[in-house]
Amino acid sequence: MAHAYTPGLKVTDNIVLRKERRLPILGEVRVGLGDTVRPDTVVAETELPGDPQTLNAANVLGLLPMEVPSHMLKKEGDKVSEGEVIGRASSLFGLIKRQLKAPCDGTIERISEVSGQVTLREPPVPLQITAYIHGTIVEVLPREGVVIETEGAFIQGIFGVGGETFGTIRFRAAGPDKPLTAADIDDSCRDGIVVGGSLMTGEAIAKAAKVGVRALVAGGIIDTDLVEYLGYDIGVAITGQEDVPTTLIATEGFGPMRMADKTFELLKSLDGYEASVTGATQIRAGVMRPEIIVSGYRAKKKRKAEASAGLVPGTPIRLIREPYFGLLGEVVELPPELVVIETEAKVRILKARLQSGEIVTVPRANVEILES
């Protein structure tokens, strides 16, 4: 039997996660197998090559390309400082003197007698990779990075912006359907992960950035507020590299959207715990979701392990297409036959009971499983 692909978001109070922390180029690993790490522990570091600067030495010195090497005061491999004279030439019996100066600190990489150009490489840029989460090193990737294992609570969102950060969760939500306002944020939220209800308002975002909040989490965000915060319209590829003071995570979508009860209650129980978060989102191949990780959290009530069976009656879902976009419910029936919908396509459908009690019929591809 054919099946419709149904994506899912994971919201669970207990999971074992492994995170790979890898350098973009070869470097040095700073931790060992079995070591315990914190989010700010440097696990690997390297140096990225600096940008090259090309100098037209032949033109500046008034020489033929083949004459440039003999008039250079520095050789290939020599280090130079900004403003230092690295080449000199004179003409008309020494009456006209020309100098070639280094435009920046760096190293002479190449002196070409063919083009008459000198390539100056800027100093390397140090790069450090931190652990991002609390955990234990379970694998070392020689000269590349490590794999870290942790156990605790894990929540995925729909959309986010901003990079990796960590801090103490500050629960400020009056209810899953109540917005987070600027009045909910004060100096006690500094360096924290502030959790709201249905919406992070533009005023709340601005206040959070001013106070020094590391991340905001709420059900939704208004697109115009996001544009105002970033200063530009965001693309459709991948987020997470934005230069912003506060990472933002929307757990449900855009606009005012009631936070799912399960997500709300879990975040409420995590108040005061330290969390690692990232707003990185990718909606194309290699899907990435913004996430909240609380290492070491132990749920008060133990749940029985549940195997993911996909869509079955009773499965909690979120509808992700209009006219029910963002609404939560559960599957009540999965008719096996194909049904012709408004677009005249034949698809498999399901019947779902919304939280309001209404029974609706939608294509299976228009829902998202809320995984536990």
C-alpha positions in Angstrom: 0.0 0.0 0.0 1.3 3.5 -0.8 1.7 6.0 2.0 1.7 9.8 2.1 4.9 11.2 3.7 4.0 12.8 7.0 6.7 15.0 8.7 6.8 15.2 12.4 8.1 17.5 15.2 9.6 15.9 18.2 8.6 17.1 21.7 9.7 14.8 24.4 10.8 15.0 28.1 13.3 12.2 27.7 15.6 11.3 24.8 19.2 10.3 24.2 20.8 12.6 21.6 24.1 12.6 19.8 25.5 15.8 18.4 28.4 15.8 15.9 30.7 18.9 16.3 33.0 19.0 13.3 35.5 21.6 12.0 35.1 22.9 8.4 38.8 22.1 7.8 41.3 20.0 9.7 42.5 21.2 13.0 43.1 20.1 16.6 40.6 18.3 18.9 40.9 19.6 22.5 39.0 17.0 24.4 39.2 13.2 24.8 37.0 10.2 24.8 34.8 10.1 27.9 35.3 13.7 28.9 32.4 15.7 30.3 31.7 18.9 28.5 29.6 22.1 29.0 28.0 24.2 26.2 30.9 26.6 26.3 33.7 24.0 26.3 36.0 24.3 23.3 36.1 20.8 21.8 38.1 21.6 18.6 39.9 24.5 17.0 41.6 25.4 13.8 42.7 28.4 11.7 41.0 29.5 8.6 43.2 30.9 5.8 43.1 34.6 5.6 41.9 36.4 2.5 44.5 37.0 -0.3 45.4 40.5 -1.4 46.8 40.9 -4.9 49.2 43.8 -5.5 50.1 45.0 -9.0 53.8 45.4 -8.1 55.0 45.9 -11.7 52.6 48.9 -12.1 53.3 50.5 -8.8 57.1 50.2 -9.1 57.2 51.0 -12.9 58.9 47.7 -13.8 58.6 44.9 -16.2 57.0 41.8 -14.6 60.3 39.9 -14.8 62.1 42.7 -12.9 59.7 42.6 -9.9 61.4 39.7 -7.9 64.8 41.4 -7.9 63.2 44.6 -6.5 61.3 43.0 -3.7 62.6 43.6 -0.1 60.7 40.6 1.1 60.7 37.0 -0.1 57.9 34.4 -0.4 57.0 33.2 3.1 58.1 36.4 4.9 55.7 38.0 7.3 55.0 41.7 6.8 53.1 44.5 8.7 50.6 47.0 7.4 52.4 50.0 5.8 55.8 48.2 5.7 57.8 48.8 2.5 58.1 45.4 0.7 59.4 46.6 -2.6 61.4 49.5 -4.0 62.5 50.8 -7.4 64.0 54.0 -8.8 64.5 55.5 -12.2 66.1 58.5 -13.9 69.4 58.0 -12.1 67.6 57.7 -8.8 65.6 60.9 -9.1 62.3 59.1 -9.1 61.8 56.6 -6.3 58.8 54.3 -6.0 57.8 52.1 -3.1 55.4 49.1 -2.7 53.8 49.0 0.8 51.8 46.2 2.4 48.1 47.1 2.7 47.7 44.9 5.7 49.5 42.5 8.0 50.1 39.1 6.5 52.5 36.8 4.7 54.0 37.1 1.2 52.5 34.1 -0.6 53.7 34.5 -4.1 55.8 36.8 -6.2 55.1 36.3 -10.0 57.7 37.3 -12.6 55.0 36.5 -15.3 52.3 38.8 -14.2 54.3 41.2 -12.0 51.8 40.7 -9.2 52.5 40.0 -5.5 50.0 37.9 -3.5 49.8 38.8 0.2 47.8 36.5 2.4 46.1 38.1 5.4 46.6 36.5 8.9 44.7 33.3 9.6 41.4 33.6 11.4 41.1 31.4 14.5 38.0 29.2 14.7 36.8 27.4 17.8 33.9 24.9 18.0 32.2 24.6 21.3 30.2 21.6 22.7 26.9 23.5 22.5 25.3 21.0 25.0 26.1 19.4 28.3 27.2 15.8 27.7 29.9 13.2 27.3 32.4 12.7 24.5 31.5 9.3 23.0 33.6 9.5 19.8 36.6 11.5 18.7 37.0 12.3 15.0 40.8 12.8 14.7 41.7 16.4 13.7 38.0 17.0 12.8 35.8 17.0 15.9 33.8 14.9 18.3 30.4 13.3 18.9 28.7 14.3 22.1 26.0 12.3 23.8 23.4 13.7 26.2 20.1 12.7 27.7 17.2 15.0 28.6 14.3 17.0 27.2 14.1 17.9 23.5 11.7 20.2 21.7 11.7 21.1 18.0 10.1 24.2 16.6 8.7 25.2 13.2 11.0 28.2 12.4 13.8 30.2 14.0 16.5 32.7 13.4 19.8 33.2 15.1 22.6 30.8 16.1 23.5 28.5 18.9 23.3 29.8 22.5 22.5 28.6 26.0 21.0 30.0 29.2 18.5 29.4 31.9 14.9 29.0 30.9 12.7 31.8 32.2 9.0 30.9 31.8 7.0 34.1 31.3 3.9 32.7 29.6 0.5 33.5 31.1 -1.1 30.8 29.0 -0.6 28.9 25.7 -2.9 31.4 23.9 -1.4 34.5 25.6 1.2 36.7 23.8 4.6 37.6 25.2 4.8 41.3 25.6 7.6 43.7 26.5 6.1 44.0 30.0 6.9 40.3 30.6 10.7 40.9 30.1 12.8 42.5 32.8 16.5 42.5 33.9 16.0 39.1 35.5 15.7 37.7 32.0 19.2 38.7 31.1 21.3 35.8 29.6 18.2 33.6 29.8 15.9 31.7 27.4 12.5 33.4 27.8 9.4 31.4 27.0 6.1 33.0 26.0 2.7 31.7 24.8 1.0 32.3 21.5 3.2 35.1 20.1 6.4 37.0 20.6 5.4 40.6 19.8 7.7 43.1 18.1 8.0 45.1 21.3 9.0 42.0 23.2 11.7 41.1 20.7 13.1 44.7 20.9 13.0 44.6 24.7 14.7 41.2 24.8 17.5 42.4 22.6 18.0 45.5 24.7 18.0 43.6 28.0 20.3 40.9 26.8 18.0 37.9 26.5 19.8 35.1 24.7 16.7 33.5 23.1 12.9 33.9 22.8 10.5 31.0 22.4 6.8 31.4 21.6 4.1 29.8 19.5 4.4 32.3 16.6 6.0 35.4 15.2 4.6 38.0 12.8 6.5 38.2 9.6 6.7 42.0 9.6 8.2 42.0 13.1 10.8 39.5 11.9 11.7 41.7 9.0 12.0 44.7 11.3 14.2 42.7 13.7 16.6 41.4 11.0 16.5 44.5 8.8 15.8 42.5 5.7 13.5 39.9 4.2 14.6 36.4 5.0 15.2 33.9 2.2 13.9 30.3 1.9 17.1 28.4 2.2 18.7 28.1 5.7 18.7 30.3 8.8 20.9 30.3 11.8 23.8 32.5 10.6 22.0 35.8 11.3 24.0 38.4 13.2 21.3 39.1 15.9 21.6 39.5 19.7 18.7 37.2 20.5 17.8 33.9 18.9 14.1 33.5 18.1 12.2 30.2 17.9 8.5 29.8 16.9 7.2 26.4 17.9 4.0 26.6 15.8 4.4 29.0 12.9 3.7 32.6 11.7 1.2 34.9 13.3 -0.5 34.5 16.7 -0.7 30.7 17.2 -1.6 28.9 20.4 1.3 26.9 21.6 0.6 23.1 21.6 -0.4 22.1 25.1 2.3 19.4 25.3 5.0 21.8 24.3 3.7 24.5 26.7 3.5 22.1 29.7 7.0 20.7 29.0 8.5 24.1 28.8 6.7 25.1 32.0 8.2 22.2 33.8 11.7 23.2 32.5 11.5 26.6 34.1 14.9 27.3 35.8 16.8 24.6 33.9 19.7 25.4 31.6 19.0 24.9 28.0 20.9 24.9 24.7 19.0 26.3 21.7 19.5 27.2 18.1 17.3 28.9 15.6 18.9 27.1 12.6 16.1 26.1 10.2 16.3 24.5 6.7 13.1 23.6 4.9 14.6 22.0 1.8 16.6 18.8 1.5 18.3 17.9 4.7 15.6 19.4 6.9 16.8 21.1 10.0 14.5 22.4 12.8 15.1 24.9 15.5 15.6 23.1 18.8 15.7 23.4 22.6 17.8 20.8 24.5 17.8 20.5 28.3 20.4 18.0 29.3 20.0 16.0 32.5 16.2 16.7 32.8 14.4 13.9 34.5 10.6 13.8 34.1 8.7 13.3 37.3 6.4 10.7 35.7 8.1 8.0 33.7 6.5 7.2 30.3 6.4 3.9 28.7 8.5 3.7 25.6 6.4 4.2 22.5 7.3 3.0 19.1 6.6 5.5 16.3 3.9 3.9 14.2 3.2 6.8 11.9 -0.3 7.9 11.3 -2.8 5.7 13.3 -6.1 6.6 15.0 -5.2 8.6 18.1 -2.0 10.1 16.7 -1.6 13.8 17.8 -1.2 16.0 14.7 -0.9 19.6 13.6 -2.6 20.7 10.4 -0.2 22.7 8.2 -2.5 23.9 5.4 -5.3 26.4 5.2 -8.1 26.6 6.2 -7.0 24.8 9.4 -3.4 25.9 9.4 -1.8 25.6 12.9 -4.7 23.8 14.5 -4.1 20.8 16.7 -6.0 17.6 16.8 -5.8 13.8 16.6 -6.5 11.2 13.9 -9.9 9.5 14.2 -10.1 7.7 10.9 -7.8 6.7 8.0 -10.0 5.8 5.0 -7.9 3.5 2.6 -9.4 4.7 -0.7 -8.2 7.6 -2.8 -10.4 10.7 -2.8 -10.5 13.4 -5.5 -9.9 16.9 -3.9 -10.6 20.4 -5.2 -7.4 20.4 -7.3 -8.8 17.2 -9.0 -5.8 15.2 -7.6 -6.4 11.8 -6.1 -5.0 11.6 -2.6 -5.3 9.7 0.6 -7.1 11.6 3.4 -7.7 11.3 7.1 -10.4 12.5 9.5 -9.2 14.4 12.5 -10.8 15.7 15.6 -9.7 19.2 16.4 -9.3 20.5 20.0 -12.6 22.3 19.5 -14.3 18.9 18.9 -14.9 19.6 15.2 -14.3 16.6 12.8 -12.5 17.7 9.6 -11.3 15.8 6.5 -7.9 16.7 5.1 -5.2 15.2 2.8 -2.7 13.2 4.8 0.1 15.3 3.4 -1.4 18.3 5.0 -0.7 17.2 8.6 2.4 17.0 10.8 2.8 14.4 13.5 3.5 15.6 17.0 6.1 13.0 18.1 6.8 12.2 21.7 
